[in-house]
Amino acid sequence: MEFRKTQDDPKSPMIIAQVPRGALIQKGGDEDGFHVLNVVTMRELSGEEEDMLADEKQDVMAKLYGVVSSCIVALSDGKDVVVDDLRKIRQLCNAHPSGFLMSDMLTLLFRLREVTVGDEYRQAVTCPACEDDEGRKFSWTHIGSLTDLEVVPASGNLEETSREFTTSRGNIIKWTMLTAVRHIESTKKKTKKDKATTTLMLRVESINGEKATLEILKKMSFRERTEIRKQFDDEGGIDTMVPVVCRNCGHEFTVGLEIAAQDFFFPSDG
């Protein structure tokens, strides 16, 4: 999947990015279906978004999505459909189930960081394999490029917000792609009990035609629950796991980039 930068005005850099699915907008006239707006133009962060990030009362994911939404200036299907009315863009961002998926939001978050701060990132890394004579792990600052992150497009018919499949035990599962808005609403509830099942409930609509409930999902076998989660790969995403080679012992391993870290938008020099 490609994305490209545009910086016609050096004082106002922007980035154009393609996301895994994008927002859906109803076709007009006699046409049925939706336009898939998966090409997004974003500006860099301003002081307004920095104040949003500094708001300690807001949930972290809610802040990040708010910042992403605020910086979008245009949506397109990559052809002839363009939405550049900011009010309409905000409505599309906050719609469910036709709004941006979580996979879209995470992709845009990295692209926003790129156009605002630069594509180079630094992250403290500790090797899990080597240690010195006193048992201390070897640590250093890893430097990488955000342009190396792979974006996987959503699969199937992108106009479909719901999918169906049959498990290995014959249960028919209907599930809905997870929008960023729905995910953020769930994080505000701060549910600690039955967390794995509650997470499944965010997507699973029905089982054999009956509305899914926590009780039904809790009694479902682990095998089937794993099969359900595998279906969510259809949403695509951005691979934030990056390969690292230890400078001390040469051990190869992977680390995940931390989007909620303080220095994601405010990188240090160390």
VENBELQUI-V207834 format. One record per residue. N is the residue number from 1. RES is the residue in one small letter. PHI is phi in radians with two decimals (999 if undefined). OMEGA is omega in radians with two decimals (* if undefined). BURIAL is I if it has 24 or more other ideal C-beta (glycine too) atoms within 12 Angstrom, else O. Layout:
# VENBELQUI-V207834
n=N res=RES phi=PHI omega=OMEGA burial=BURIAL
n=N res=RES phi=PHI omega=OMEGA burial=BURIAL
This chain:
# VENBELQUI-V207834
n=1 res=m phi=999 omega=-3.07 burial=I
n=2 res=e phi=-1.71 omega=2.91 burial=O
n=3 res=f phi=-2.55 omega=-3.12 burial=I
n=4 res=r phi=-2.50 omega=3.11 burial=O
n=5 res=k phi=-1.67 omega=2.94 burial=O
n=6 res=t phi=-2.42 omega=-3.09 burial=O
n=7 res=q phi=-2.47 omega=-3.12 burial=O
n=8 res=d phi=-1.07 omega=3.10 burial=O
n=9 res=d phi=-2.00 omega=-3.10 burial=O
n=10 res=p phi=-0.99 omega=-3.13 burial=O
n=11 res=k phi=-1.41 omega=-3.11 burial=O
n=12 res=s phi=-2.46 omega=-3.10 burial=O
n=13 res=p phi=-1.13 omega=3.10 burial=I
n=14 res=m phi=-2.35 omega=3.09 burial=I
n=15 res=i phi=-2.35 omega=3.05 burial=I
n=16 res=i phi=-1.91 omega=-3.06 burial=I
n=17 res=a phi=-2.27 omega=3.03 burial=I
n=18 res=q phi=-1.73 omega=-3.08 burial=I
n=19 res=v phi=-1.84 omega=-3.08 burial=I
n=20 res=p phi=-0.98 omega=3.08 burial=I
n=21 res=r phi=-2.16 omega=-3.12 burial=I
n=22 res=g phi=1.73 omega=3.12 burial=I
n=23 res=a phi=-1.51 omega=-3.12 burial=I
n=24 res=l phi=-1.93 omega=3.09 burial=I
n=25 res=i phi=-2.27 omega=-3.08 burial=I
n=26 res=q phi=-1.04 omega=3.07 burial=O
n=27 res=k phi=-1.23 omega=-3.10 burial=O
n=28 res=g phi=-1.63 omega=3.09 burial=O
n=29 res=g phi=1.15 omega=-3.09 burial=O
n=30 res=d phi=-1.56 omega=-3.10 burial=O
n=31 res=e phi=-1.37 omega=3.05 burial=O
n=32 res=d phi=-1.70 omega=3.05 burial=O
n=33 res=g phi=1.64 omega=-3.02 burial=O
n=34 res=f phi=-2.27 omega=2.88 burial=I
n=35 res=h phi=-1.52 omega=3.13 burial=I
n=36 res=v phi=-1.71 omega=-3.09 burial=I
n=37 res=l phi=-1.63 omega=-3.05 burial=I
n=38 res=n phi=-1.97 omega=3.04 burial=I
n=39 res=v phi=-1.97 omega=-2.96 burial=I
n=40 res=v phi=-2.08 omega=3.04 burial=I
n=41 res=t phi=-1.81 omega=-3.10 burial=I
n=42 res=m phi=-2.23 omega=3.00 burial=I
n=43 res=r phi=-1.68 omega=3.10 burial=I
n=44 res=e phi=-1.29 omega=3.08 burial=I
n=45 res=l phi=-1.10 omega=3.02 burial=I
n=46 res=s phi=-2.05 omega=3.10 burial=O
n=47 res=g phi=-1.08 omega=3.13 burial=O
n=48 res=e phi=-1.08 omega=3.14 burial=O
n=49 res=e phi=-1.24 omega=3.08 burial=I
n=50 res=e phi=-1.11 omega=3.08 burial=O
n=51 res=d phi=-1.11 omega=3.09 burial=O
n=52 res=m phi=-1.10 omega=3.14 burial=I
n=53 res=l phi=-1.15 omega=-3.10 burial=I
n=54 res=a phi=-1.44 omega=-3.12 burial=O
n=55 res=d phi=-1.27 omega=-3.07 burial=O
n=56 res=e phi=-1.29 omega=-3.12 burial=O
n=57 res=k phi=-1.41 omega=-3.08 burial=O
n=58 res=q phi=-1.50 omega=3.00 burial=O
n=59 res=d phi=-1.08 omega=-3.05 burial=O
n=60 res=v phi=-1.01 omega=-3.10 burial=I
n=61 res=m phi=-1.16 omega=3.10 burial=I
n=62 res=a phi=-1.12 omega=3.11 burial=I
n=63 res=k phi=-1.12 omega=-3.09 burial=I
n=64 res=l phi=-1.11 omega=3.14 burial=I
n=65 res=y phi=-1.21 omega=3.09 burial=I
n=66 res=g phi=-1.09 omega=3.13 burial=I
n=67 res=v phi=-1.17 omega=3.11 burial=I
n=68 res=v phi=-1.03 omega=-3.12 burial=I
n=69 res=s phi=-1.05 omega=-3.09 burial=I
n=70 res=s phi=-1.15 omega=-3.05 burial=I
n=71 res=c phi=-1.64 omega=3.11 burial=I
n=72 res=i phi=-1.37 omega=-3.12 burial=I
n=73 res=v phi=-1.98 omega=3.11 burial=I
n=74 res=a phi=-2.84 omega=3.06 burial=I
n=75 res=l phi=-2.19 omega=-3.11 burial=I
n=76 res=s phi=-2.63 omega=3.02 burial=I
n=77 res=d phi=-1.58 omega=-3.13 burial=I
n=78 res=g phi=1.43 omega=-3.12 burial=I
n=79 res=k phi=-2.19 omega=-3.04 burial=O
n=80 res=d phi=-2.09 omega=3.13 burial=O
n=81 res=v phi=-1.80 omega=-3.12 burial=I
n=82 res=v phi=-2.30 omega=3.03 burial=O
n=83 res=v phi=-2.04 omega=3.13 burial=I
n=84 res=d phi=-2.19 omega=3.03 burial=O
n=85 res=d phi=-1.41 omega=-3.01 burial=O
n=86 res=l phi=-1.06 omega=3.12 burial=O
n=87 res=r phi=-1.13 omega=3.11 burial=O
n=88 res=k phi=-1.15 omega=3.12 burial=O
n=89 res=i phi=-1.07 omega=3.14 burial=I
n=90 res=r phi=-1.10 omega=3.11 burial=I
n=91 res=q phi=-1.09 omega=3.13 burial=O
n=92 res=l phi=-1.16 omega=3.13 burial=I
n=93 res=c phi=-1.10 omega=-3.04 burial=I
n=94 res=n phi=-1.75 omega=-3.13 burial=I
n=95 res=a phi=-1.53 omega=3.03 burial=I
n=96 res=h phi=-2.40 omega=0.18 burial=I
n=97 res=p phi=-1.72 omega=-3.03 burial=I
n=98 res=s phi=-1.60 omega=-3.11 burial=I
n=99 res=g phi=-1.39 omega=-3.14 burial=I
n=100 res=f phi=-1.08 omega=3.04 burial=I
n=101 res=l phi=-1.33 omega=3.03 burial=I
n=102 res=m phi=-1.03 omega=3.12 burial=I
n=103 res=s phi=-1.11 omega=3.07 burial=I
n=104 res=d phi=-1.16 omega=-3.08 burial=I
n=105 res=m phi=-1.07 omega=-3.14 burial=I
n=106 res=l phi=-1.15 omega=3.09 burial=I
n=107 res=t phi=-1.08 omega=-3.13 burial=I
n=108 res=l phi=-1.16 omega=3.13 burial=I
n=109 res=l phi=-1.09 omega=3.12 burial=I
n=110 res=f phi=-1.21 omega=3.12 burial=I
n=111 res=r phi=-1.21 omega=3.10 burial=I
n=112 res=l phi=-1.17 omega=3.10 burial=I
n=113 res=r phi=-1.08 omega=-3.12 burial=I
n=114 res=e phi=-1.13 omega=-3.09 burial=I
n=115 res=v phi=-1.31 omega=-3.11 burial=I
n=116 res=t phi=-1.53 omega=-3.02 burial=I
n=117 res=v phi=-1.90 omega=-3.05 burial=I
n=118 res=g phi=2.17 omega=-3.07 burial=O
n=119 res=d phi=-1.48 omega=3.10 burial=O
n=120 res=e phi=-1.46 omega=3.06 burial=O
n=121 res=y phi=-2.24 omega=3.09 burial=I
n=122 res=r phi=-2.17 omega=-3.14 burial=I
n=123 res=q phi=-2.54 omega=3.10 burial=I
n=124 res=a phi=-1.17 omega=-3.07 burial=O
n=125 res=v phi=-2.25 omega=3.06 burial=I
n=126 res=t phi=-2.16 omega=-3.12 burial=O
n=127 res=c phi=-1.24 omega=3.14 burial=I
n=128 res=p phi=-1.40 omega=-3.02 burial=O
n=129 res=a phi=-1.81 omega=-3.01 burial=O
n=130 res=c phi=-1.66 omega=3.06 burial=O
n=131 res=e phi=-2.77 omega=-3.13 burial=O
n=132 res=d phi=-1.53 omega=-3.06 burial=O
n=133 res=d phi=-1.09 omega=-3.12 burial=O
n=134 res=e phi=-1.74 omega=3.06 burial=O
n=135 res=g phi=1.47 omega=3.14 burial=O
n=136 res=r phi=-1.50 omega=3.11 burial=O
n=137 res=k phi=-1.30 omega=3.11 burial=O
n=138 res=f phi=-1.46 omega=-3.12 burial=I
n=139 res=s phi=-2.19 omega=3.08 burial=O
n=140 res=w phi=-2.83 omega=3.11 burial=O
n=141 res=t phi=-1.71 omega=3.12 burial=O
n=142 res=h phi=-1.53 omega=3.12 burial=I
n=143 res=i phi=-2.02 omega=-3.13 burial=O
n=144 res=g phi=-2.46 omega=-3.12 burial=I
n=145 res=s phi=-2.11 omega=3.13 burial=O
n=146 res=l phi=-1.18 omega=3.13 burial=I
n=147 res=t phi=-1.19 omega=-3.14 burial=I
n=148 res=d phi=-1.43 omega=-3.10 burial=O
n=149 res=l phi=-1.25 omega=-3.10 burial=I
n=150 res=e phi=-1.51 omega=3.07 burial=O
n=151 res=v phi=-1.80 omega=-3.13 burial=I
n=152 res=v phi=-1.77 omega=-3.12 burial=O
n=153 res=p phi=-1.21 omega=3.04 burial=I
n=154 res=a phi=-1.12 omega=-3.09 burial=I
n=155 res=s phi=-1.90 omega=3.12 burial=O
n=156 res=g phi=1.41 omega=3.12 burial=O
n=157 res=n phi=-1.33 omega=-3.05 burial=O
n=158 res=l phi=-1.20 omega=3.11 burial=I
n=159 res=e phi=-1.40 omega=3.14 burial=I
n=160 res=e phi=-1.51 omega=3.09 burial=O
n=161 res=t phi=-1.58 omega=3.12 burial=I
n=162 res=s phi=-2.16 omega=3.12 burial=O
n=163 res=r phi=-2.30 omega=3.05 burial=I
n=164 res=e phi=-2.27 omega=3.00 burial=O
n=165 res=f phi=-2.71 omega=-3.13 burial=I
n=166 res=t phi=-1.94 omega=-3.14 burial=O
n=167 res=t phi=-1.27 omega=3.14 burial=I
n=168 res=s phi=-1.11 omega=3.13 burial=O
n=169 res=r phi=-1.87 omega=2.98 burial=O
n=170 res=g phi=1.52 omega=3.11 burial=O
n=171 res=n phi=-1.46 omega=3.14 burial=I
n=172 res=i phi=-1.60 omega=-3.07 burial=O
n=173 res=i phi=-1.89 omega=3.00 burial=I
n=174 res=k phi=-1.92 omega=-3.10 burial=I
n=175 res=w phi=-2.37 omega=-3.11 burial=I
n=176 res=t phi=-1.98 omega=3.10 burial=I
n=177 res=m phi=-1.07 omega=-3.03 burial=I
n=178 res=l phi=-1.47 omega=3.06 burial=I
n=179 res=t phi=-1.42 omega=3.12 burial=I
n=180 res=a phi=-1.07 omega=-3.13 burial=I
n=181 res=v phi=-1.07 omega=-3.13 burial=I
n=182 res=r phi=-1.15 omega=3.12 burial=I
n=183 res=h phi=-1.10 omega=-3.12 burial=I
n=184 res=i phi=-1.14 omega=3.08 burial=I
n=185 res=e phi=-1.04 omega=-3.12 burial=O
n=186 res=s phi=-1.22 omega=-3.13 burial=I
n=187 res=t phi=-1.20 omega=3.12 burial=I
n=188 res=k phi=-1.19 omega=-3.12 burial=O
n=189 res=k phi=-1.35 omega=3.09 burial=O
n=190 res=k phi=0.88 omega=3.12 burial=O
n=191 res=t phi=-1.28 omega=3.13 burial=O
n=192 res=k phi=-1.77 omega=-3.11 burial=O
n=193 res=k phi=-1.48 omega=3.09 burial=O
n=194 res=d phi=0.93 omega=-3.00 burial=O
n=195 res=k phi=-1.08 omega=-3.11 burial=O
n=196 res=a phi=-1.11 omega=-3.13 burial=O
n=197 res=t phi=-1.23 omega=3.11 burial=I
n=198 res=t phi=-1.08 omega=3.09 burial=O
n=199 res=t phi=-1.13 omega=3.08 burial=I
n=200 res=l phi=-1.09 omega=-3.11 burial=I
n=201 res=m phi=-1.09 omega=3.13 burial=I
n=202 res=l phi=-1.10 omega=-3.09 burial=I
n=203 res=r phi=-1.96 omega=-3.03 burial=I
n=204 res=v phi=-1.32 omega=-3.13 burial=I
n=205 res=e phi=-1.58 omega=-3.06 burial=I
n=206 res=s phi=-2.59 omega=3.09 burial=O
n=207 res=i phi=-2.26 omega=-3.08 burial=I
n=208 res=n phi=0.95 omega=3.08 burial=O
n=209 res=g phi=1.49 omega=3.13 burial=O
n=210 res=e phi=-1.81 omega=-3.13 burial=O
n=211 res=k phi=-0.98 omega=3.13 burial=O
n=212 res=a phi=-1.22 omega=3.09 burial=I
n=213 res=t phi=-2.27 omega=3.10 burial=O
n=214 res=l phi=-1.03 omega=-3.10 burial=O
n=215 res=e phi=-1.10 omega=3.14 burial=O
n=216 res=i phi=-1.14 omega=-3.12 burial=O
n=217 res=l phi=-1.17 omega=3.13 burial=I
n=218 res=k phi=-1.16 omega=-3.13 burial=O
n=219 res=k phi=-1.50 omega=3.13 burial=O
n=220 res=m phi=-1.22 omega=-3.11 burial=I
n=221 res=s phi=-1.15 omega=3.11 burial=O
n=222 res=f phi=-1.06 omega=3.13 burial=O
n=223 res=r phi=-1.01 omega=-3.11 burial=O
n=224 res=e phi=-1.20 omega=3.11 burial=I
n=225 res=r phi=-1.08 omega=3.09 burial=I
n=226 res=t phi=-1.16 omega=3.10 burial=O
n=227 res=e phi=-1.11 omega=3.10 burial=I
n=228 res=i phi=-1.11 omega=-3.12 burial=I
n=229 res=r phi=-1.05 omega=3.13 burial=I
n=230 res=k phi=-1.09 omega=3.13 burial=O
n=231 res=q phi=-1.11 omega=-3.08 burial=I
n=232 res=f phi=-1.19 omega=3.06 burial=I
n=233 res=d phi=-1.07 omega=3.12 burial=O
n=234 res=d phi=-1.03 omega=-3.08 burial=I
n=235 res=e phi=-1.31 omega=-3.11 burial=I
n=236 res=g phi=1.22 omega=3.13 burial=I
n=237 res=g phi=2.79 omega=3.09 burial=I
n=238 res=i phi=-2.06 omega=-3.09 burial=I
n=239 res=d phi=-1.44 omega=-3.08 burial=O
n=240 res=t phi=-1.68 omega=3.06 burial=I
n=241 res=m phi=-1.53 omega=-3.08 burial=O
n=242 res=v phi=-2.06 omega=3.13 burial=I
n=243 res=p phi=-1.33 omega=-3.13 burial=O
n=244 res=v phi=-2.37 omega=3.05 burial=I
n=245 res=v phi=-2.04 omega=-3.11 burial=O
n=246 res=c phi=-1.10 omega=3.14 burial=I
n=247 res=r phi=-1.25 omega=-3.06 burial=O
n=248 res=n phi=-1.60 omega=-3.04 burial=O
n=249 res=c phi=-2.04 omega=3.13 burial=O
n=250 res=g phi=1.45 omega=-3.14 burial=O
n=251 res=h phi=-1.13 omega=3.13 burial=O
n=252 res=e phi=-1.75 omega=3.12 burial=O
n=253 res=f phi=-2.69 omega=-3.14 burial=O
n=254 res=t phi=-2.13 omega=3.06 burial=O
n=255 res=v phi=-2.31 omega=3.12 burial=I
n=256 res=g phi=-1.72 omega=3.09 burial=O
n=257 res=l phi=-1.27 omega=-3.04 burial=I
n=258 res=e phi=-1.76 omega=-3.09 burial=I
n=259 res=i phi=-1.31 omega=-3.10 burial=I
n=260 res=a phi=-1.55 omega=-3.13 burial=O
n=261 res=a phi=-1.19 omega=-3.10 burial=O
n=262 res=q phi=-1.03 omega=-3.06 burial=O
n=263 res=d phi=-1.58 omega=3.10 burial=O
n=264 res=f phi=-1.09 omega=3.08 burial=I
n=265 res=f phi=-1.73 omega=-3.12 burial=I
n=266 res=f phi=-2.20 omega=-3.05 burial=O
n=267 res=p phi=-1.17 omega=3.08 burial=I
n=268 res=s phi=-1.56 omega=-3.14 burial=O
n=269 res=d phi=-1.50 omega=-3.06 burial=O
n=270 res=g phi=-1.47 omega=* burial=O
